[in-house]
Amino acid sequence: MTRPRAELVSVNDTPYYHCIGRCVRRAFLCGKDTLTGQGFSHRKAWVMERLKVLQSVFTIELCAYAVMSNHYHLVVHVDAKAAAALDDDAVMARWELLFALPLLVSRYRTNKTGHPPNK
């Protein structure tokens, strides 16, 4: 059963977290699929580049990682002070680096500044 993030993450108790992501249905993240002979080693570089981008956008530091054939492990440090220092505009700007802002958020920014957000 899933649990709310507030029950899973307590930066006051520890700012360090071990995160795991895995592939399903015999999918390969990187390495060589012994069944088909297909190679996926190039994906490790993709994963590393994406982690660099995410680390620069969010207030986390990557402390350790391991990328394996069908899963990865990350040890991250959550910088709570840096996160608390961000105002709403900074959070929206960071979010927009990765995703399109929801329509209501875009309208909010437009009304607040009098002009559309930078693209």
N, C-alpha and C positions, 0 to 999 in steps of 0.2 A: 504494500500500500504506500502511495506517495505521501510525503510529509511536506509541510510548508518550509520554505527556505529559512524562515526565522527560527524554526526548531532544529535545523541542521547546522546553521552557521552562527557562531557566536564569536565575533572578533574580539570581544572582551576576554574570552577564555583562551583563545589562540588565534593569531593571524595567519597561521600556516595550515594549508589543506592539501590532502592527497586526493587528486581527481583521476578517475579512470573512465575511458571511453572505449567501447569495443564495437567491432563489426558483427553483423549477424548473417545468417544463412550462407555460411562458408565464404563470405566475401573477404577479400584481402585488402588490407590497408597498404602494406608494402611487402617487399620480398617476392619470392617466387611461389606460384601456385603449383604444387607438385602434381596435381591432378590434370591440369590443362597445359602446364609448362609456360604459362603466361607470366611475365615479370612485371612487378609493380614497384620496383625499387625507387623509381623517379618520384613517387608520391611522398617519400620522406622529406625531400626538399620542400615540397608544397606545404606539408604540415609545419615544418620549421618556419617558413616564411609567414604563414598565417599566425603562428604563435607570436612572432615578432610584432606583427600588426596589432593583434589583440592586446599585447602587453603595452603598446604605446597608446592605445585608445582608452583602456580601462586602468584603474588604479590598482594594478596587480603587478607583481614581479615573478618571473619564472625562476624558481630556485633549482629545480632538477626536472629531468624528463627522460622518458624511455619510449621510443616508438618501435613497436614490434609488428609482426606480420598481420595480426588481426586485432590489435588493441594498443592503447598507449597509456602511460602513467605520467601525471604532472604533479609536482609539488609547487604550490603557489603561495605567495605571501600577499595578503590583502593589506593595502596601505590605507587604513581607515582615516588617518589624518588628512591625507591628500583627497580622499573621497569627500570628506566633510567640508573641505575648503572649496569644492566646486559649487558654483551657483547654477541656477536653472539653465541659463544660456550656455554655460560651458558643458553641461550634461547633454543638452540638445545638440550642440555642435559636435561633440564626440560621437553621439549616436549616429548622427548624419554622415559621419565618415564611413560607417559600415552599412547602414540601411537607409532607405527612404523614410523620411519622417511621416508619421500618420497625418492625415488631412487636417485634423483638428489642431495638432501641434504646429503644423505649418501656418495655419490661419492665426494661431496665437502669436507666433513669432512675427508675422506680417503686421498684425494689428499693434503689437508692442513697439516695433521699430518704425512703422509707416512704410516699409518697403519689403519686398520678398527676400528670403534668406539667400545668402550667396551659394552658388552652385559650383 
